[in-house]
Amino acid sequence: MLNNIGLPGILLIAVVVLVLFGRGKISSLMGEVGKGITSFKKGINEGKAELENAAAEDAHDVTPHAEKDKA
């Protein structure tokens, strides 16, 4: 159904949305979307760093358990 929209259809939808909501409302909405994307990326990077730190800690301790008990 949406395969045949094309450029004129997208422009018409954009004009209708602009008329209904106004420039200020759309601008603030896009700002909030940008903040949400930034927050999501920050969370992904923090999670990745946490996993890398956990893997580095596991890799650092390579002493077999039997030698730990003797020491």
N, C-alpha and C positions, 0 to 999 in steps of 0.2 A: 504494500500500500504506500509506504513512504519512499519507494524507489524512484518515483516519478516527480518528486517535488521540484528539483532543479533550483537554479539561482533566483528566478522571479518569485517562486513560492517562498523561499527563505527570506527574501527581501520584504515581501508582503507580511509575513509573520513578524519580522523584526519591527516593521512600522506599526503594526497593530499593538504589539507589546509596549512599544515606546509611547504610544498614545494612551494606552490604558494605565500604565504605571508611572509614566513621567521619567524624565532623565535623572532626577535626584534619587529616586527609589531604586532604579536599576543600577546606578553608580554605587550606592551603598551596598546593594546586594552583591555586586561583583567584588567589592572590597572584602566582604565577609567570606565569600567563596575563596578568595586569595588567601585570607588568613587561615581558613580551614585546611587548604592544601599545604600551606607552609607548616602548620602544626602537625599534619599527618606525616610529612616528610621528616620532620624533626623526630617524631616518635619512632619512625622506621629506623632512622640512623642511630638513635639511642639504643633500641633493641638489638640492632646488629652489633654495636660496640659492646653491649653487655654479653652477648653470646661469644664474641671473640675473646673477651677477657676471661670468661669461664673456661673456654677451650684452652687458653694460654696457661691458666692455673692448673688445669688437668695435665697438660703436656709438661709442665715444669716439674711435677712430682713423678719421677720415673723410678724411684727406689722400689724394689720388690718388697712385698709385705713381710717376708721371712727375715730380711736383713733389718727391717725397722724394729722387729721384735727383739732381735739379739742385741741391738745397740742400746 
